C-alpha cells in the first residue's frame, strides 16, 4: 500500500487508512471488522512460517509474542520447539507477562490450543518482576510499519510500555531482536517526526511474501520508563507500574509523573 500522503498525516490517520483499506479489500480473517485491532491479515500463517524458519527464531531460547490472532502460529511453534514462551497480560492488569506452560502430555492439538487466547488463559503462570528473564526475541503485531522499522500499533501504547518495563527489569538488551508480522499492504511510509524515543522500533518485517531487514536506529527504542509520560490514572490502572516506580525511587531516579 503505497502511501505518499502519510508525509502530512498523523498516526491516527495512517491507522484509519490501513484499517479501511483492509476491510474494503477483504484482506483479513476473523475477527472482523479490523478497526481498533491488530488485523488478523490473510496469510498470517505464511508469514509465521517465515519467522520460524529464521536463524533468529531457531536460536532463541525465550520468546515473547503478543496474544493476537495473527501471531498464533508463531506461539504454537515456540511451544512445539520447547522454547520459553511469554505473552503480555491483557492491558498489563495482572503483571507484565505470563509464561505458557502446556500439559506434560501435550500433543500437536494441545499445543495449538495452548497458543490460542483461550489456551493462554488456561495454561499460563504469571512471571513477576523478581523472575530473572532474558528475552532473545520479541514478535509483535502492528497496524502499520515502515521499512525504517517505525511501527504503529492500535494506539494504546501498550507495546511501547511493555518494552520500557522490560528494559527497567533487565529482561531485554541491545541483542534482543524485534520482529513484526504484517500483510504487505500494512507497509507504508511513516514520517520520522511521528516517531520518538518512547516508540518501539522493529528489526524485521515479515509478510506472507517478504522478509525485510530494517536499518533500525536501535537507540530510538525505549531505554526505560519515562515517568514524565505516566499519568496518575495509568499508575492506578497498571499495578506493575507502581512496583517499578518504587524500585526506581529506591535507586534515586526521578519518578515525577505527568501532571
C-alpha positions, 0 to 999 in steps of 0.5 A: 500500500503505497502511501505518499500522503502519510508525509502530512498525516498523523498516526491516527490517520495512517491507522484509519487508512490501513484499517479501511483499506483492509476491510474494503479489500477483504484482506483479513480473517476473523475477527472482523471488522479490523478497526481498533485491532491488530488485523488478523491479515490473510496469510498470517500463517505464511508469514509465521512460517517465515519467522520460524524458519529464521536463524533468529527464531531457531536460536532463541531460547525465550520468546515473547509474542503478543496474544493476537490472532495473527501471531498464533502460529508463531506461539504454537511453534515456540511451544512445539520447539520447547522454547520459553514462551511469554505473552503480555497480560491483557492491558498489563492488569495482572503483571507484565507477562505470563509464561505458557506452560502446556500439559506434560502430555501435550500433543500437536492439538494441545499445543495449538490450543495452548497458543490460542487466547483461550489456551493462554488463559488456561495454561499460563503462570504469571512471571513477576518482576523478581523472575530473572528473564532474558528475552532473545526475541520479541514478535509483535503485531502492528497496524502499520510499519515502515521499512525504517522499522517505525511501527504503529500499533492500535494506539494504546501504547501498550507495546511501547510500555511493555518494552520500557518495563522490560528494559527497567527489569533487565529482561531485554538488551541491545541483542534482543531482536524485534520482529513484526508480522504484517500483510504487505499492504500494512507497509507504508511510509511513516514520517520520522517526526511521528516517531520518538524515543518512547516508540518501539522500533522493529528489526524485521518485517515479515509478510506472507511474501517478504522478509525485510531487514530494517536499518533500525536506529536501535537507540530510538527504542525505549531505554526505560520508563519515562515517568514524565509520560505516566499519568496518575490514572495509568499508575492506578490502572497498571499495578506493575507500574507502581512496583517499578516506580518504587524500585526506581525511587529506591535507586534515586531516579526521578519518578515525577509523573505527568501532571 
